[in-house]
Amino acid sequence: MERVYPVGEGVAGGILVTAGNVVLLLFYIAFMVPQSDMKWMNWVTVAGLGACAIGCLIYREEYTRLDLDENFPPQNPLNKDS
C-alpha cells in the first residue's frame, strides 16, 4: 500500500479484491460451459503465477510517505517558546 500513497488503503485493497474476484468468476463460468476442455486452466494459472513472480522480482519499492514524513519539519504544539 506504500506504492499508492496518495490513494487510501481501502480503495487500493478494494481494487485488488475486485480484480481477484473477477478472475475467479471467469474460472467458475468456464466450468459451466458444457463439453469444454479444462486443460487451459492449468496453463493460465501457471502463467499468472509466473507473471506475478517476475513482477515481484523487478518491482522497486518507493517509500513516498516515509520520505514525506522525514523531510517535514517537526511541530511541537506543546512547546510554544521555540
Backbone bond lengths (Angstrom), bond angles and torsions (degrees), N, CA, C in turn:
res aa  C-N    CA-C-N  psi(-1)  N-CA   C-N-CA  omega(-1)  CA-C   N-CA-C  phi
1 M - - - 1.437 - - 1.524 112.00 -
2 E 1.315 116.34 -12.77 1.460 120.13 179.21 1.528 110.63 -66.38
3 R 1.310 116.99 -30.96 1.462 121.46 -176.44 1.530 112.51 -67.02
4 V 1.305 118.07 -31.82 1.462 121.74 -176.43 1.521 110.36 -104.77
5 Y 1.328 117.47 40.44 1.468 123.48 -168.85 1.524 115.94 -46.98
6 P 1.325 121.79 -51.56 1.475 116.47 -175.95 1.534 112.84 -63.98
7 V 1.326 117.07 -20.75 1.462 121.26 179.83 1.523 108.18 -90.31
8 G 1.310 116.93 144.57 1.458 120.76 -179.07 1.521 112.68 -68.02
9 E 1.330 115.52 155.94 1.460 120.76 -179.77 1.517 111.64 -64.30
10 G 1.312 117.26 -35.04 1.457 120.97 -179.62 1.514 112.28 -64.09
11 V 1.324 116.90 -39.07 1.463 121.15 179.30 1.521 110.14 -67.29
12 A 1.324 117.18 -48.99 1.464 120.68 -179.09 1.526 111.00 -63.61
13 G 1.315 117.24 -43.88 1.461 120.54 178.35 1.515 111.76 -64.70
14 G 1.327 117.12 -39.33 1.460 120.93 178.08 1.515 112.66 -62.75
15 I 1.328 116.43 -39.42 1.467 120.18 178.00 1.528 110.36 -65.42
16 L 1.330 117.19 -42.56 1.468 119.84 178.90 1.524 112.23 -63.87
17 V 1.312 116.96 -43.07 1.470 120.50 179.58 1.523 110.74 -65.94
18 T 1.333 116.95 -41.88 1.458 120.61 178.97 1.526 111.31 -63.19
19 A 1.321 117.66 -42.52 1.466 120.91 178.42 1.527 110.77 -62.15
20 G 1.317 117.26 -42.40 1.462 120.39 177.55 1.511 112.40 -63.79
21 N 1.326 116.66 -39.43 1.455 120.13 178.96 1.529 112.17 -68.09
22 V 1.315 117.65 -34.38 1.465 120.78 176.94 1.528 110.42 -64.56
23 V 1.325 116.87 -43.02 1.468 120.19 178.19 1.528 110.51 -63.13
24 L 1.316 117.26 -43.26 1.462 120.23 177.51 1.527 111.36 -63.56
25 L 1.307 117.82 -38.36 1.457 121.27 177.91 1.530 110.77 -61.67
26 L 1.333 116.88 -41.42 1.464 119.87 177.68 1.526 111.54 -62.78
27 F 1.321 116.92 -38.69 1.460 120.08 177.48 1.524 110.72 -66.29
28 Y 1.325 117.51 -41.21 1.467 120.71 179.17 1.520 111.14 -65.69
29 I 1.317 117.70 -39.63 1.464 120.98 177.79 1.518 110.39 -65.13
30 A 1.323 117.65 -36.70 1.466 120.78 179.57 1.524 111.31 -62.96
31 F 1.310 118.22 -31.83 1.462 120.62 177.74 1.527 111.74 -70.50
32 M 1.305 118.23 -23.69 1.459 121.24 -179.19 1.527 113.24 -83.23
33 V 1.316 118.04 -13.62 1.463 121.31 179.14 1.530 107.87 -73.90
34 P 1.331 116.93 121.34 1.471 118.36 -177.87 1.528 112.01 -70.79
35 Q 1.300 114.95 144.56 1.468 123.84 175.72 1.526 112.98 55.69
36 S 1.307 116.59 41.57 1.468 119.04 176.73 1.528 108.84 -107.49
37 D 1.297 115.29 148.08 1.458 121.35 179.59 1.524 108.80 -83.25
38 M 1.316 117.15 126.17 1.465 121.12 -175.89 1.533 112.73 -96.28
39 K 1.310 118.53 6.52 1.468 120.41 -179.60 1.530 111.75 -65.33
40 W 1.324 117.36 -26.92 1.457 120.26 -179.24 1.518 111.30 -64.87
41 M 1.340 116.97 -26.31 1.458 120.03 -178.35 1.528 111.11 -64.53
42 N 1.323 117.30 -36.28 1.465 120.31 177.31 1.524 110.63 -62.22
43 W 1.328 116.43 -43.91 1.459 120.09 -177.75 1.530 111.31 -70.44
44 V 1.314 116.98 -36.30 1.468 119.70 177.23 1.524 110.17 -65.15
45 T 1.330 116.64 -40.51 1.459 120.53 179.10 1.525 111.39 -64.92
46 V 1.322 117.01 -45.08 1.470 121.00 179.03 1.527 110.59 -63.86
47 A 1.336 116.38 -42.30 1.464 119.63 179.99 1.533 110.64 -65.74
48 G 1.327 117.60 -39.09 1.462 120.85 178.17 1.512 112.00 -64.46
49 L 1.327 116.85 -42.92 1.461 120.03 177.66 1.530 111.42 -65.52
50 G 1.332 116.28 -38.67 1.462 119.80 176.98 1.516 112.10 -64.18
51 A 1.337 116.66 -41.39 1.464 120.39 178.63 1.526 110.75 -64.49
52 C 1.328 116.81 -39.04 1.467 119.70 178.21 1.525 111.15 -66.85
53 A 1.325 117.28 -40.07 1.465 120.59 179.11 1.530 110.46 -63.61
54 I 1.321 117.16 -43.26 1.467 120.69 178.44 1.528 109.86 -64.60
55 G 1.328 116.88 -41.23 1.467 120.36 177.77 1.514 112.24 -61.11
56 C 1.336 117.12 -38.88 1.472 120.44 178.43 1.519 111.60 -67.86
57 L 1.317 116.89 -33.41 1.463 120.16 -179.33 1.528 112.84 -72.89
58 I 1.320 118.31 -33.87 1.467 120.14 -176.59 1.525 112.54 -97.11
59 Y 1.313 118.13 -1.52 1.460 122.15 -178.34 1.528 110.59 -72.68
60 R 1.315 116.18 132.74 1.467 122.48 176.05 1.514 108.44 -111.70
61 E 1.304 116.46 120.10 1.461 121.52 -178.40 1.521 110.23 -78.02
62 E 1.307 115.69 136.45 1.458 122.41 173.96 1.521 107.69 -122.96
63 Y 1.298 116.42 126.11 1.455 121.49 -179.17 1.520 109.59 -96.98
64 T 1.314 116.15 71.79 1.456 122.11 -176.41 1.524 111.66 -63.25
65 R 1.317 116.39 -45.12 1.464 120.00 -178.23 1.526 110.86 -67.54
66 L 1.330 117.42 -40.70 1.459 120.98 178.61 1.523 110.90 -64.96
67 D 1.326 117.18 -42.27 1.465 120.55 177.76 1.522 111.17 -62.16
68 L 1.324 116.75 -39.06 1.459 120.46 178.32 1.524 110.79 -65.44
69 D 1.334 116.91 -41.83 1.469 120.37 179.33 1.524 112.14 -66.69
70 E 1.318 117.67 -38.77 1.460 120.55 -178.00 1.522 112.38 -72.53
71 N 1.326 118.39 -31.09 1.456 121.75 -178.10 1.522 113.10 -89.58
72 F 1.303 117.52 -6.56 1.464 121.52 -179.87 1.524 108.87 -84.56
73 P 1.333 118.74 131.70 1.471 119.57 -179.47 1.532 110.67 -66.90
74 P 1.306 117.15 136.94 1.465 119.63 -178.83 1.524 111.30 -68.51
75 Q 1.312 115.25 145.04 1.456 120.79 177.73 1.519 108.18 -118.95
76 N 1.303 115.09 132.92 1.465 120.25 179.48 1.522 107.89 -122.51
77 P 1.326 118.54 96.56 1.456 120.20 -176.13 1.538 113.01 -71.52
78 L 1.316 118.38 -16.51 1.454 120.87 -178.91 1.531 112.70 -78.58
79 N 1.315 116.94 -32.62 1.452 122.07 -178.10 1.525 108.95 -103.07
80 K 1.326 118.16 95.66 1.462 121.51 -176.50 1.523 112.99 -90.92
81 D 1.332 117.25 -2.15 1.464 120.41 -179.34 1.520 112.55 -76.72
82 S 1.320 117.73 -27.01 1.467 119.29 -176.07 1.498 112.84 -101.13
